[in-house]
Amino acid sequence: MTFEPARAAGLARLADFVPRAGRAYAAERNTDRGPGDRSNVSTLSPWVRHRLVTEREVVEAVLRRHSLDAAGKFVQEVYWRTYWKGWLELRPSMWARYSANVPPALDALSAAERATYDDAIVGRTGIEGFDDWARELVELGYLHNHARMWFASIWIFTLRLPWQLGADFFLRHLLDGDPASNTLSWRWVAGLQTVGKTYLATMQNIEFATEGRFRPRGLAESAPAVEDDAPIPTPGLAPRPESLPNGRVGLLLHEDDLHTESLELGAAEVVAVASPRAGEPRTTADAPASPLVTAFTAAALADGRARAAAHFAAAASALDGLTASAIRDWANDHDLTAIVTPFAPVGPVRDRLDQLDDELGDDLTLARILRPWDALAWPHATRGFFPFRERIPALLREQQIGLERH
Ligand SMILES: Cc1cc2nc3c(=O)[nH]c(=O)nc-3n(C[C@H](O)[C@H](O)[C@H](O)COP(=O)(O)OP(=O)(O)OC[C@H]3O[C@@H](n4cnc5c(N)ncnc54)[C@H](O)[C@@H]3O)c2cc1C
């Protein structure tokens, strides 16, 4: 299984998976047959994470082939991603809180805990399965959903390591590493997200769902919920679409949305496109993202830039970083009066764009384009996933998705 960082490869993976996205997915998705056989899941997450392929395209392709009834489980999983993004968008301080807590959590480890942590991240704990998943993650940048749940549960309840350090390890190594899905899934396993409800990995479940590949012994027998460091804030307001600038507009791409051809740009005339050469640091500078993640993100940015340049018939520039001076030089070179950029959800890119806004001041505006997919769904992420899930058919109808008859 390989992940080629280009939209064309993501579309090919989608086309290959679509026939299996119906009832077969619902019945088999929980089985982890190992990296040699991922046919029961889509493995689309690295492309979707960067929007090399959008959620809308994935769901549309699946609903052209299957009814919503047959592919309901798959569509729901795609909407888990949207839900987590929306949940964090309404409570941005939860990301700041998590990121700020990673370095102190590492510093606070005792010598014995530090040894356990060092073993855990190289797959040397002696726990069957867990060690294999640690290596699989580092070598491939991908883990099956069930393996992520087992790994997180063993990390928290058997090895008794801080959940934030496990989330950080995942974020640095997953090609699909995502501030919302990753942080909030770890919180969910720890019992912080659905308060009091934890996830306990058991030998029986692992043996069953790996078809006997792993039978780990000595796992924790209970999973008492971890204590949160502060209460969850009440949800704020969801972002709203901004008005689009006119005139000579530059399109600034970033790693959170690399299918700018499908952005709704109104009458803006895009005369130049740019993207940074590399992604933003996902985590603390002392422990950067893995070489796999770094290479995937850089190539994805280049792929997005090249497609946008061809689509808009505009000059393409690779920027050394999302810095005010690089953006000003680019704007001057092309006589830009305004810049548009895809909306960046809560996470490192968003933090950079917010900083850029301050640095650029009033001379250059950076208009952020929110996709209808997000604008319609995020306001409903105020409570748990189950009330959100009820909205899915209406959300699809509002966007005219899957209306063909089967
Ligand atoms: C501890 C933990 C950490 C996780 N970290 C991430 C992460 O950093 N990034 C990430 O994209 N997903 C994360 N997930 C969710 C999920 O495991 C992956 O999205 C999924 O395994 C990706 O594989 P796939 O594309 O084959 O999924 P499929 O089963 O084929 O699902 C299709 C798409 O739906 C979305 N999706 C599926 N399941 C989930 C889910 N539970 N939550 C959110 N979106 C989902 C993904 O975009 C996925 O590509 C995490 C789950 C856990 C338990």
The ligand as an ORCA input file, in Angstrom:
! r2SCAN-3c Opt
* xyz 0 1
  C      -6.771      7.696     18.129
  C      -7.260      8.057     16.744
  C      -6.581      9.029     16.011
  C      -7.049      9.383     14.737
  N      -6.365     10.349     14.039
  C      -6.825     10.736     12.818
  C      -6.162     11.741     12.076
  O      -5.190     12.341     12.529
  N      -6.645     12.051     10.847
  C      -7.731     11.431     10.305
  O      -8.115     11.729      9.159
  N      -8.393     10.489     11.004
  C      -7.985     10.118     12.227
  N      -8.644      9.136     12.913
  C      -9.914      8.611     12.358
  C      -9.812      7.356     11.483
  O      -9.073      6.385     12.147
  C      -9.189      7.622     10.105
  O      -9.825      8.714      9.487
  C      -9.374      6.410      9.183
  O      -8.820      5.267      9.792
  C      -8.691      6.667      7.854
  O      -8.672      5.516      7.075
  P      -9.555      5.359      5.766
  O      -9.356      6.522      4.873
  O      -9.263      4.015      5.205
  O     -11.023      5.418      6.382
  P     -12.422      4.938      5.819
  O     -12.982      3.978      6.807
  O     -12.337      4.484      4.423
  O     -13.305      6.271      5.918
  C     -13.411      7.227      4.850
  C     -13.002      8.612      5.333
  O     -13.837      9.048      6.394
  C     -13.084      9.765      7.365
  N     -13.118      9.014      8.637
  C     -13.298      7.679      8.788
  N     -13.364      7.362     10.097
  C     -13.211      8.496     10.783
  C     -13.178      8.833     12.170
  N     -13.346      7.910     13.119
  N     -12.954     10.114     12.514
  C     -12.787     11.075     11.581
  N     -12.831     10.836     10.243
  C     -13.035      9.556      9.851
  C     -11.659      9.876      6.841
  O     -11.512     11.087      6.141
  C     -11.596      8.680      5.885
  O     -10.642      8.863      4.861
  C      -8.199      8.745     14.194
  C      -8.852      7.763     14.948
  C      -8.394      7.423     16.206
  C      -9.125      6.361     16.981
*
